[in-house]
Amino acid sequence: MACVTIRYWAAAREAAGVAEERQHADTLADLLATVSERHPGRLAAVLACCAFLVGDVPVG
């Protein structure tokens, strides 16, 4: 399980209420589920239409 730093931008930052956080996850899907549960409300909807980068590489 990797520990990653999540950096939120624009609407995702507003919905999460934080600019960044660290989290453990095996996959991007696991990570998205975890942060959506951790920040209930609009974040899940915002993440559904976001782009994701690992380092500088687009993923998802």
QUIVEN-V144434 format. One record per residue. N is the residue number from 0. RES is the residue in one letter. SS is DSSP state (A for helix, B for strand, O for the rest). PHI is phi in degrees with one decimal (NA if undefined). D_LAST is the distance of its C-alpha to the last C-alpha in Angstrom with 1 decimal. Layout:
n=[N N]
res=[RES RES]
ss=[SS SS]
phi=[PHI PHI]
d_last=[D_LAST D_LAST]
This chain:
n=[0 1 2 3 4 5 6 7 8 9 10 11 12 13 14 15 16 17 18 19 20 21 22 23 24 25 26 27 28 29 30 31 32 33 34 35 36 37 38 39 40 41 42 43 44 45 46 47 48 49 50 51 52 53 54 55 56 57 58 59]
res=[M A C V T I R Y W A A A R E A A G V A E E R Q H A D T L A D L L A T V S E R H P G R L A A V L A C C A F L V G D V P V G]
ss=[O B B B B B B O O A A A A A A A O O O B B B B B B O O A A A A A A A A A A A O O O O A A A A A O O O O B B B O O B B B O]
phi=[NA -91.7 -99.7 -122.1 -100.4 -99.8 -112.8 -94.7 -127.3 52.0 -62.2 -65.7 -64.3 -63.4 -68.2 -77.8 80.5 -141.5 -83.3 -158.7 -158.0 -106.9 -151.6 -100.1 -163.0 -89.6 -136.7 -61.1 -60.6 -62.4 -61.8 -64.0 -64.3 -64.1 -71.1 -65.6 -70.2 -69.6 -125.3 -63.7 120.7 -77.7 -57.9 -58.5 -67.0 -66.2 -64.6 -63.9 -121.2 -95.6 -97.0 -127.7 -121.9 -113.6 67.3 -111.0 -102.2 -64.0 -135.5 111.1]
d_last=[17.8 16.6 17.7 15.5 16.5 14.5 15.7 15.8 16.9 19.0 18.6 16.2 19.0 21.6 20.1 19.6 23.0 22.1 20.8 19.2 19.4 18.9 17.5 17.2 14.4 13.6 9.9 7.2 8.5 11.9 11.5 10.7 13.6 15.8 15.6 16.0 19.1 20.3 20.4 21.5 21.9 19.8 16.8 15.0 15.7 14.6 11.2 10.7 11.1 9.6 7.5 6.4 8.3 9.5 13.0 12.9 10.1 7.1 3.8 0.0]
